[in-house]
């Protein structure tokens, strides 16, 4: 796999925890501190669809069981 990203560059991390790198083709990546889990690459267009799906699911569960 070709490395097309610079994960350790601080300029790719907004506010220290939001990853935004247009050169990185991955959707889900490890956080800078690996024990903290995974995050989305918000420069990838699919990340917004993924977040919208999660929000829609949560709202569905809240209002369906009301």
C-alpha positions as CSV (number, residue, x, y, z in Angstrom):
1,X,0.0,0.0,0.0
2,X,1.3,3.4,-1.0
3,X,1.6,5.9,1.9
4,X,-0.3,8.9,0.6
5,X,-0.7,10.7,3.9
6,X,1.2,12.4,6.7
7,X,-0.5,11.3,9.9
8,X,2.0,12.8,12.3
9,X,1.9,16.3,10.8
10,X,0.2,18.6,13.3
11,X,-1.3,20.7,10.5
12,X,-3.6,17.7,9.6
13,X,-5.2,17.8,13.1
14,X,-7.7,20.6,13.7
15,X,-8.1,21.5,17.4
16,X,-5.8,18.6,18.3
17,X,-8.4,15.8,17.7
18,X,-10.1,16.3,14.3
19,X,-8.2,14.8,11.4
20,X,-8.5,16.6,8.1
21,X,-6.1,15.6,5.3
22,X,-7.1,15.7,1.6
23,X,-4.1,13.7,0.5
24,X,-5.1,10.8,2.8
25,X,-7.5,8.4,1.0
26,X,-8.5,6.5,4.2
27,X,-11.9,7.2,5.8
28,X,-11.2,5.8,9.3
29,X,-7.8,6.3,10.8
30,X,-6.1,5.8,14.2
31,X,-5.9,8.8,16.5
32,X,-2.6,10.4,17.2
33,X,-2.7,8.7,20.6
34,X,-3.4,5.1,19.5
35,X,-4.9,3.9,22.8
36,X,-7.7,6.5,22.3
37,X,-9.1,4.6,19.3
38,X,-10.1,5.7,15.8
39,X,-11.4,8.8,14.1
40,X,-12.8,9.9,10.7
41,X,-10.8,11.8,8.1
42,X,-13.1,14.8,7.7
43,X,-11.5,15.7,4.4
44,X,-13.0,12.5,2.9
45,X,-16.5,13.1,1.6
46,X,-17.9,9.9,2.9
47,X,-17.2,11.0,6.5
48,X,-20.1,13.4,6.4
49,X,-22.5,10.7,5.1
50,X,-21.3,8.5,7.9
51,X,-21.9,11.1,10.6
52,X,-25.3,12.0,9.1
53,X,-26.3,8.3,9.2
54,X,-25.3,8.1,12.9
55,X,-27.2,11.2,13.7
56,X,-30.3,10.0,11.8
57,X,-30.1,6.6,13.7
58,X,-29.9,8.3,17.1
59,X,-32.8,10.7,16.3
60,X,-34.8,7.7,15.0
61,X,-34.2,5.8,18.2
62,X,-35.1,8.8,20.4
63,X,-38.3,9.7,18.6
64,X,-39.5,6.1,17.8
65,X,-39.4,5.0,21.4
66,X,-41.0,8.1,22.8
